[in-house]
Amino acid sequence: MKIMIVGGDNINMINFHLCEKGFYIVKHISGRKNNHKCAVVPANIDIVIIFIDYVNHKLSEHIKKETKKLGIKTVYSKRAWSNVESVLM
C-alpha cells in the first residue's frame, strides 16, 4: 500500500517499520515550510497519515479536504510506532 505522511521531521524508524509491514512511503511533507500549507496530495495514494503532534491546524484541514475529494483514507496518529501501528491495523 502506498502512504503519504504529513508531519514529523525524522521518520526513518517509522519508514523502516512501515516497510516491514508492506507499506511504501510515496511522499512525506514535514509541514515546516510555508508552501506546505497548500500541498498537493497525489491521487495514487492509498492512505494518508497525519502526525497530529507535528502539524498545524491549517495544514491538517487542507490535507483532510484534499483527501476527502479524492476518496483517500486519512488517519491521525502521534509520531510513535505504537500509535501508527494501532491506527493502521
C-alpha positions as CSV (number, residue, x, y, z in Angstrom):
1,M,0.0,0.0,0.0
2,K,1.2,3.5,-0.8
3,I,1.3,6.0,2.0
4,M,1.7,9.8,2.3
5,I,3.0,11.1,5.7
6,V,2.3,14.6,6.8
7,G,4.3,16.0,9.8
8,G,7.4,14.9,11.6
9,D,11.0,15.8,10.6
10,N,12.7,12.5,11.0
11,I,10.6,9.5,10.1
12,N,13.4,6.9,9.4
13,M,12.3,4.4,12.0
14,I,8.6,4.9,11.1
15,N,9.6,4.2,7.5
16,F,11.5,1.1,8.5
17,H,8.6,-0.4,10.4
18,L,6.1,0.5,7.6
19,C,8.3,-1.2,5.0
20,E,8.4,-4.3,7.2
21,K,4.6,-4.3,7.2
22,G,4.4,-4.0,3.4
23,F,3.7,-0.2,3.1
24,Y,5.6,2.2,0.8
25,I,6.0,5.9,1.5
26,V,5.4,7.8,-1.7
27,K,5.5,11.3,-0.2
28,H,6.5,13.0,3.1
29,I,5.6,16.5,4.0
30,S,7.2,17.9,7.2
31,G,4.8,20.8,7.4
32,R,7.5,23.2,8.5
33,K,7.7,25.3,5.3
34,N,5.1,27.9,4.3
35,N,4.5,26.3,0.9
36,H,3.4,23.0,2.6
37,K,0.1,24.7,3.6
38,C,-1.1,24.2,0.0
39,A,0.5,20.8,-0.6
40,V,-0.9,18.5,-3.3
41,V,-2.0,15.0,-2.4
42,P,-1.1,12.5,-5.2
43,A,-4.0,10.6,-6.5
44,N,-2.2,7.2,-6.4
45,I,-2.0,7.2,-2.5
46,D,-4.0,4.6,-0.5
47,I,-3.6,6.1,3.0
48,V,-2.5,9.5,4.4
49,I,-1.1,9.5,7.9
50,I,-1.1,12.9,9.7
51,F,1.1,13.2,12.8
52,I,-1.1,15.4,15.0
53,D,1.7,16.5,17.2
54,Y,3.8,17.9,14.3
55,V,1.4,19.8,12.1
56,N,-0.6,23.0,12.4
57,H,-4.4,23.1,12.1
58,K,-4.4,24.8,8.7
59,L,-2.3,22.1,7.1
60,S,-4.3,19.4,8.7
61,E,-7.6,20.9,7.4
62,H,-6.1,21.3,3.9
63,I,-5.0,17.7,3.7
64,K,-8.3,16.5,5.1
65,K,-10.2,18.4,2.4
66,E,-8.0,17.2,-0.4
67,T,-8.1,13.5,0.7
68,K,-11.9,13.7,1.0
69,K,-12.2,15.0,-2.6
70,L,-10.0,12.1,-3.8
71,G,-11.6,9.5,-1.6
72,I,-8.4,8.6,0.2
73,K,-8.4,7.2,3.8
74,T,-6.9,9.6,6.3
75,V,-5.7,8.5,9.7
76,Y,-4.4,10.6,12.6
77,S,-1.6,9.5,14.9
78,K,1.1,10.6,17.2
79,R,4.6,10.1,15.9
80,A,5.3,6.9,17.8
81,W,5.3,3.5,16.1
82,S,2.9,2.0,18.6
83,N,0.3,4.7,17.7
84,V,0.9,4.4,14.0
85,E,0.6,0.6,14.1
86,S,-2.6,0.7,16.1
87,V,-4.3,3.1,13.6
88,L,-3.2,1.1,10.6
89,M,-4.0,-2.4,11.8
